[in-house]
Amino acid sequence: MIWLCAGVNAEGPTDDRFLCNLINRILPPLAVEICKGGFTMDDARRISEPRRMRGASREERIAAAIEESWSECNLFVVHSDGEGAPDEVRRQRIEPGLIRARRARPDLAAAACVPVRETEAWMLADPEAFCRIFETDRSPLLPHDPEAESDPKKVLETALGGLGARMGRGVEEYYAVLGAEVRLDALRRLKAFQ
């Protein structure tokens, strides 16, 4: 029996709320294929570097977050917004941290998560998720290609506000619910998600 628990090192609390719930839905079907002897899975959790590392480089913080959570997680997902250059961001912001972490833990299982611009674009991939969350037939007007949006966060706030969501404190709850509701087939059509 294989135990799985993903540790998510995200740029912010709204990103991790969405990503943890999304990963909880993505992992089980993959584990069925890979873990032929069966598996158990704990919910994905946010991981971060110890307080003493707050002023350190991103590379050092990623490695420290993984080391700090090594006994609690066995799969690590490191997120950074792509800001329009996801390949460059992956090379500059994530890979150095994973290389450093692998020096201490050669058996590290890790993946980079880099949306084209921001994670909010992935939340815009499925208008039906909004309908389910707000129990309405009125679908918000969402972009056909969310990853092409220059400010997906603003588009998301407009969509949520148009459906009656209270913005400001607590908006991250919508991120968590979208992570649980967005259809995976809608996400799979997005290049960065693929």
Summary of the structure (lengths in Angstrom):
residues: 194
radius of gyration: 17.1
end to end distance: 28.5
largest distance: 51.9
contacts: 606
relative contact order: 0.16
helix: 49%
strand: 11%
